[in-house]
Amino acid sequence: MKQTHENRQSTAPSAVPHQQAALPAAPTTGPLTREELQLGARNHSMPLEALRRDVTPPGLHYVLTHFDIPEIDASSWHLRISGAVEMALELSMAALRRDPAITVPVTLECAGNGRSLLNPRPLSQPWIMEGVGTAFWTGVPLAYLLGKAGVLQKAVEVVFTGADAGVQGGVPHHYARSLPIREALRADVVLAYKMNGTELPPQHGYPLRLVVPGWYGMTSVKWLESIEVVTAPFSGYQQRVAYRYQDSADDDGTPVSRIRVRSLMVPPGVPDFFTRRRILKHGPVLLQGRAWSGAGAVTGVEVGIDGTWLQAQLEKPFGGYAWRKWTLPWVAEPGKHELSCRATDATGATQPLEQNWNYQGMGNNMVQRIDVTVE
């Protein structure tokens, strides 16, 4: 491990003024574009049948990669911690693995999950509802390393920069996001080098990534290269332009942060290959799924059967920011039915029946609906 008291050059991308960066393309009511299909092929969602599992295997966990997956040699890789600290640090992977480690179960969800269901449709990664996954993340608590570096009193945010680089909105940059100091110093924020007990896969941020429980996935920067403690709010593209709740292209908007309350159901029966419409036999069926929230513990889940809402049974959570399993027995009568589910969290927030539209298609947590045919 190298330590230095010298002022190091900032490793964070330069500030990006809002007016100089291009916003996402205007929403459309047309069919999926070629660009959306390209994004849909590169990234992938979690199959809803994986909701049966407490923990999502890495290959089923959702993936969103903004640019290219970087090729990193862990033997020569170092993490730099600099900025408004008493002592800048440069840490190898071997040094990080010698530090105290924690393991936290966390449900991560993409902030744009559900975007393709909006009308008009914001143009970006065309998620339906499956941009989610839950894993055990093992690594060094961020607060421990910030404590070693010594955060100065004047610090306001911590900026995390990944090795992945590209152009978005006409702005060349490395992917970078920031957290307020109070969030960065939480005991459960982890710099993870393991996922579900094994080495991070390349697509999930090898060799090191940030995991911020309770926040949408854009915050958990992958392929981490540097951490900079700053004395003014960070204004990089992914912070100042992307990931904001906007009413229109001219609206400055408000930043996306914590995950809104949501539940999903395992589709019962079997699917039609092309339409994914569900087909099942009449008789007893155990409906099941998962519910989560970044704002507070899930306190209840209701299941809708043709518009009638019934209270589901909640199982004990296995982590403060991991999803909870819910179940409801149902006697399926022959015919066509609509199934749905909605969750409520400790703040009193409940999933909406219809999504409130926003320009970038962020924070969608509308109620899931599944059409089934009972034979």
Protein Blocks (a to p, Z undefined) as FASTA:
>chain_A
ZZdfbdcddfbdcdddfklpccdddddfbdcdfklmmmmmmpccddfklmmpmbacfklp
ccddfbbcddddfklgccddehjdfbdcdddfklmmmpccdddddddddfkgoklmpccd
ddddfdfklmgcddddddddfklmmmmnopafkbmbdcdddfbdcdeehiacdddddddf
klmmpmkbccdfbeehiacdfknopabdcddehiafklmcghifbdcddfbdcfbfklmm
gopacfbfklnbjadfbdcdddddddehjddfklopacddedjdddddddddfkbccfbd
cddeehiacdddddddfbfkbccdddddddddedddddddddddfkopacdfbdcddfko
paiabdcddddddZZ
